[in-house]
Amino acid sequence: MTQGREGHYEVAVGDRAIYLRVHGLASMNNCLCARDFIEHEMAGAHSFLIVDLADCTGMDSTFMGLMAGAATHRRENPPPAVAVVNATPSLKELLDGVGLTELLLVEDDAFDESGIEFVRLPDDGADEERLACVREAHESLVRVSASNERIFGPFLATLENEMKEKGLL
């Protein structure tokens, strides 16, 4: 499935924060471009990510794992922070189900994005890269909560076997 049919992301870079706006479904099928943007920007001077879910129709565990990874990938001073804004009650429930409400700042107040210029991220790359992204995201979720090991452990084992069969591990 391509990004255009499923969902897409718009991004912006501010003085101290980066912004990721989700349109439609955020999933393993369109995760690579978001991961690459977050990693590139957070490797530099930016240590704060704001994820806007106002136009998000749903998210899977891979996308939630990307947010977990962004919040935990670098433990220097200051540690990176991730804020989620404009989340519906059902999206908050998904975040809570994997323990992310303990890790992320989930803001209930409306977020004013006026003056922020967003650009659309390009479509995702190769399937091999996407498999590695999915694996990393789920490993991040397992690190967040012990209960996630029980939930995602079998999936990770199957994914690793698939990656070994394809010569990716």
N, C-alpha and C positions, 0 to 999 in steps of 0.2 A: 504494500500500500504506500502511496507517495504522500509526502507531507501536505501537498495542496488539498488532497481529498480528506485528510484526517484532521489536520490541525497545523498550525504554524506558530512561530514566535516572532516577536518584534523586540528589539533591544535598543538600549541607549547607554551611554557612558557619561557619568557626571564627574564632578571634581573628586568626590570621595566614594561614590557608590556606583554600582552598575544596576541596570534595570532589565528585567525579563518579563515581557507581557505575553501571556498565553492566549491564543485564539483557538477555540475548538478543543479537541482531545490531545492531551500531552501524554505520549506513550513511548514504548520501546521502538516504535516505527519511525519516530521523528526526534529521537533523543540526542543523536550524535552532534548535530549542529549546536544545540543548547549547551551540551557538555563542553564542547570545544570553546565556545564563547566564554563560558564561566571560567574554565581553567586558564585560558589565556589572560583574561582580565584580572583574575585573582592572583595570578603569579606575579603581577606587577604591583602597582601602588594601591589597587582597590581591594579592600577587605570587607566590603559590605555589599550584599546582594538583596535587591528588593524584587520579589516575584509578585506580579499583579495577576490575580486569578479572576478578575471581573468578567472576562469573556471566555473563561475556561468551562468547557462542558463536562470534563472529567479528566482524571489522571490515573495512570497505572503505577505499579510499584517501581518501575524503572525510573519514572520521572520523580517520584518521591525519594528514591535513592540518590538521584542527582542532587537534590536539595540537601539531603543528609551529607553527601560527600562534600558539597560546597561548605557546609557548616563545620566540618571536621577535618578537612584535608590539610590544614596548616595550623599548627598549634603555637606559633610564635606570638610575640606581642605586637599588636593586639590579635587575638584569635579572630578569624572571620566570623561574620554574623550574617544570618539570612532572615529577612523579614518577609512574611506573606501578608499581602493586603488584598482586600476586596474578595475574600473567600466566602462562598455560600456555606450554610450549615452542613450540607452534605459533603462538601470538600473538606471542611474542618474535621468532620467525622472520619474521613479517610486518613487525614494526617494523624489524628489521634490514635487510630487503629494500629499504626506502626510505630507509635511513640514519638512522632516528630513534634507534637505540640510541646514536648518537654525540651526540645532542642532548638526549635525555631521561634522567632518572635512572630506571633500571629496577631495582627492588629485588627481590631474590630471597627476602628474609625475609618471613614472613607479616605482614600488617598488622592490627593490633588496632583495630577501629572501635568498640569498646564506649564508650558515652557520647556518641557522635556521633548526632544526630537527623537522619535523612534524610527528605526529602519528594520525591514524584514530580513530575517536570517535566510540564507539560501537552503535549498533542499539538502537532505542528508547524503552522506557518501556511501562507501562500499559496505556490503553486508558483513564482511569480516570485522571491520571496525565497529560496527553496530553491536555485534556479539560481545566484543570486549567491553563496550560501554555498558551493555546490559549486565554483564558479570560484575563490573566494578560498582555499579549502582546497587545491586543486591548485596554485595559484600558490605557496602556502607550501611545498608539497613540492618544487616545482621550485627554490625558493631554498635548500633544505636540501642538495641534492645535484645535481651536474651530470648524473649518470646519470638522474635523474628527469625531466629535460627531454626526453630521448629517449623515456622511457616514457609521460609524460603530455602532452607537447607536442601530438600529434595530437588527443587528447581535448579539450584546452583550445581548440584551434582550432575543432573541431566545436561545442563548447559556446558559444563566442563567436559563431559564425555563427547558431546557434539563438537566442541572446539578441538578436542584431541583428534577426533576422526577426520576433521578438516585440516589437520596439521597446524592449527593456530596456537597450540600450547606445547 
